[in-house]
Amino acid sequence: MRFSVGILICFIVAFFSATSFITTPVSAHEIRPAFLKITELSGDDGSNLFEASFRQPQVNGSFLGLELVTNCVAETTGESISEGALIQVATLDCASEELSRIAIVGLDRTLIDTLVSISWLDGPITNRLITAQAGSVDLSSERPALPVYLTVGLTHLLFGFDHILFVIMLMYLVRNPTAIVLVISSFTIAHSITLALSALNLVSLSQPPVEAVIAGSIVLLAYEILQNRETLSKRFPALIAFAFGLIHGLGFAGALREIGLPEENQFWALALFNIGIELGQLMIVVLVLTALRLTRLRAGRFLREAPVYLAGGIASFWFMQRSWLILVPVFS
């Protein structure tokens, strides 16, 4: 009886989640960053020409309408669609000026960031991050390059609502501190393995099925948590966390694949991106443990289980939405 009520609540939440997500541009997909690659073509003769390749992700079947603006004169030279991303190529003519300001118009309407990588003729590659909050970057200011990847990893986790819900479900699955450490460590090791393999192009899977499975993993854990009997997830939580962690690592790699790794510092960029993910995950674990302790002391049974129903309902919508996006090209 309790399971039937739980399923009903999950689908009710899924319905209201669907109406909410349909009317807003923000969803779990919108954590994939945009990537701007700028290459200096000439500068010795005072012409200061650059080529800009701007890759913006597709969100729920549509592009974000972002626009690149600099202090130079831009001329569009090409546009294409590749792997669900819109790639726009332009020539930037700065004349006698230096390339000093880069802005992304429309970024404030999203949750994503834009990684900017600039290849200079006479210097190392410069990496900067344009956030949705700031919207622009001043190249005249001196900032370290590689920590950009740590920021991208941290942002990816904190705005990756599907990954957050999965971690929360893992926290509900186990109770004692030793089991929590074991389960979270197992999940961390697993997603670190597939993240590295995918980032280094040793393993490659299409993102839509991966994202659908990630949503399905949340639904499965919510179902298992609400059972009175001993389920497979309750008997072997570390094994389940490891198995799904491998899939979640491929999901993390989707964001890293959009921006790529700098050729001269692949290891450290990958390490910083992964550290950023782990820092975000640690923050979530601490918050969830605190919330669970408070609800055990002060809340009734229904209030303690309400987040499980909510997570199951939202993940059910994500699973249906992502599965539909996979099937649409097949029948169109």
N, C-alpha and C positions, 0 to 999 in steps of 0.2 A: 504493500500500500504506500509506504513511504517513497519507494522508487517511482511509482506512478505519479505521485504528487510532484516529486522532484523533476521528472521529465516534463510534466505540464508547465511547471514554473520556468524551466529552461527555455521551452519554446515560446512562452509568453514574453520572456525577456528578449529572446531572439527577435520576435516580431517588433518590439519597440526599439531594439537596437537597429534593426533594418531601416525603419522609418527615420531614425536619427541619422544613421550613416549615409543614407541616400540624399539627405538634404544638406549635408556638410561635406567639404572637400577633404576633411581630415580622417584618416583611418590608419589601421595598423600597417598598411603598405607604405605610408608616406614617411618612412624613416630612412629610405634609401637616398643617399646624398647625390647632389648634382656634381659634375666634374668639369672644370674649366682648365684646358691645357693651352698655354700661351707660349709660343716659340718666337724668339727674336730672329728675324731674317737678315737685317742689316742695321748698322749703327755707326760704322766707321766714317761714312760719307755724310753724316748728318741727317739722313733720311728717317731713321728710327722706324722701321717697318716691323710689324709683328703679325703672326698668324694665330688666330684664336679658334679653338675647337671646343664648343660648349655642348656638353652632353647632359640633358635633363631627363629624369626618369618619367616613366608612365605610371600614373596612379589611377587604379580602378578603370582602366581602359581609356584614359584621356591624359593629355599632356598638361603641364602646369602653366604654360604661357609665360615662362620666365624670359627676361630680356637682359642682355648684356649691355652695360653702359660704361664707357671709360672716358678719360680726358682726351682721347684720340678720335680721329675720324674713322668710322667703321664702314666697310663695304662687304656685304654678304657675297660669298663665292660658292656656297654649296649648302645643301640640306638633305639629310637622309634619315631613315629610321632603321635602327639595328637593335635586335634583342630587346624590344620593348622600350627603347630610349630614342629620343629625338636628338640628332647630332647636327648642330649648325656650325658652319665654318665661315669665318670672316677675316678680312685683312684689316689690321689696325695701322693707320698712318698717323704717327705722332709728330711728323714734321721735325722741327728743331727742339721739341719738348721731350721730356722723359715720360715714360709710362708711369704714372704716379697714383692714379685712382682707378679702382675697379668696383663697380656696383652691379648688383643683380636686382633688377626691378621686378616686383611681384613675389619675392622670397618671403616677405612678411605675411603673406596669405597662407603659408605652409608651415610645416614643422621641420622641414629638411634644412640641411646646411649645404654649402658649396665649397668643395676643396679646390683651391687654385694652385696650379703648378706652373711655374714660369721657368723656361729654359733660356738662359742668357748665353750670348756668343762668347763672352770672356769671363764667365763665372759659373759657380755651382747653381743647381736648381733651387729655386725659392718656392717653398710651400706655405700657403696661407689658408685660413679658413674664414669664409664669409657666413655668418650665422643669420638665421631668420630674424633675430632681434636687431642686429646692427645693419645688415643689408649692404655694407660696403667695406672696403679695406684701403688703408693708406699705405702704399708701398714705401714711403719715406721713413716710416717708423721701423725700428729694428726689433724683430721678434725671432725666437728660435723656430727652426723649421720642423723638425721631426715630431715634437710634442703635439702637432696638429693631429696626428694619427691617434694619439691617446684621447684627445677631445672627441674625435669622430667616433671612436669605440664607446666612450662613455655616453655620448648623446644617443648613439644607436641603441644601446641597452635601455636607457631611461625612457626613450620614446618608442621602444619596441614593445608595445602593449601585449602582443601575443607571448613574447618571451617572459615578460613580467608575470603574466597570469600562470604560465607553466611553473615558474619558480614558486609562486604562491601555492599552487596545488601540491607541489612537492613538500612544502612545509606542512600542509594539512595531512599529508600521507603518513608522516612519521612524527613521533612525539618527543623521545628523549634526546638530549644533546648529542650523544655519540652517534645515533642514527642520522640526525640532521647533518652533522659534519660529513659522515660517510656518503650520504645521498648527494649533497651539494658538491662534494669533491668529485664524485663519480660523474655527475653532470658536467662539471667544469673540465675534467680531463677529456671527456668524450667530445664536447664541442670544440675544444682547443685542437684536437687531432684533425677533425674534418675541416675546421677553419684554415689550418695551415696547409693541408693537402689541396684544398680548393684554391686558396690564394696563390699557391705556387703552381697552379694548373696541372696538378697530378690527378685530381678528381674533378669531374665536371658533370653537374646535373642541371636540368632545366628548373628555373626558380618556381614557376606556378605550382607544379606538383609538390615541391618541397614545402611551400607555404601552406598548401592545403593539408598536408600531413601534420605540420606543426599545429594548425588549428584543431585537427582531429585528435592530436595527443592531449590537448587540454580537455576536450570533451571526454576522452577515455578516463583520464585521471579524476575528473569530477564525478563520473559514474562510479568508479571504483571506491572513491572516498565515501560516497553516500550508501554503500552497501554495509549491511550488518555482519555479513559473513567474511571470512578470510579470503581475499581475492589474490590473484597473482601479483598485483602491484603492492599489496600490503605484505605479502610473504617475501618478495624480493624487490624492495624499493630501489636499492642501489643499482640492480641490474636493469630495471625499467628506466631509471634516470640516465644510465649510460647509453642504452639503446636509443632513446629519444634524443639524448644529447648529441649523438652523431648527426641526426637530422637537423637539429637546431644550429649546429655548427655550419652546416651548408647554408642555412638561412642567414647567419651572420656574414658568411662569405659573400652573399649577394651584394651587400653594401660595399664591401672591400673591392669586389670585382668592378664595381662602377667607377671607382677612383683609381684603382691599380696601386701597385707598390713602386716606389722609386728604385730604379735599377741599381743605384750606388749604395742604397741602404735598405735592402729588402728585409733583412732579418730584424733590424731594430724597428722599422716601421710596423712590421707584423707583430712584433712583441709589444709595442706600445698600444696598438689597436686592441690586442687581446687583454692587456692590462687595464685599458679603459673599460672594456666589457666586464672584467672581474670586479673592478671598483664599483661600477653601477650595480652589479649583481649583489655585492656585499652590502651596499646601502639598502637594497630591497629586502635582503634576508634580515637585517637588523630591524627594519621597520615592521616586517611581518611577525617576527618573534615577539616584539613588543606588543603589537596589536593582539596576537593570539593569547598572550599572557593576560592582557586586560580583559578580553572577552571571556576567558575561562573563569576569571574571578568575579565579573560583574554582569555578564550577559547570560540570557537563557539559551536553551539549545537551538531554537530557531535562528536567533541572531548570530550564533556561532556558525551555523551552516549556511546562512544567507549568502555569504561571499562565494561559496561553492556553487550554489544554484546560479548566481549572477555570472560567474566565470563560465559555467557550462552553457548558459544561454548565449552569451556574447560569442563564445568560441563556436557554437552551433551556427550562428549567423555567418561568421568568418568562413567556416568550412563550406557552407552552401554557396556563399559568394565566390570563393576561390575555385571551387569545383565548377561552378557555372562559367567562370572565365576560361577554364581549361576546355570545357565542352563547346563553347560558342564557336571557336575557329573550326572545330570538327564538322559542325552542322551548317556552317555558313558557306 
